[in-house]
């Protein structure tokens, strides 16, 4: 009998974990992009939730696409409706093609700038094209904690 090894996705920030279906954006809450979770009430310091590589950094700096060592694609999306801010509240600490380890610094969100612009600072992590996410942890978490696994 063969057993699939669990592949963990870590909390990329300290804060309050919500199921993705509670995100106030239909694209994410309907799992159109895949399964995942959201973190609210965080301090804006974002860390890599997986070990792998940076596939892309969006030109508007609001999202980073990562690929795990096993080939799964993970999207780290910072805030809602933040595209129109043209990258101003984000400092990206990685670049396309860079190898990363889980818990490496990815980005910094300027929470005050987002609040001043009346933007939601929710941090969303999606396992792209996979809604088979098994939620493990809810409520308050620290960055680097195991949040969910997939197989």
Secondary structure, 3 states (H helix, E strand, C coil): CCCCCCEEEECCCCEEEEEHHHCCCHHHHCCCCEEEEEEECCCCEEECCCCEEEEEECCCCCEEEEEECCCCEEEEEECCCCHHHCCCCEEECCCCCCEECCCCEEEEECHHHHHHCCCCCCEEEEEECCCCCEECCCEEECCCCEEEEEC
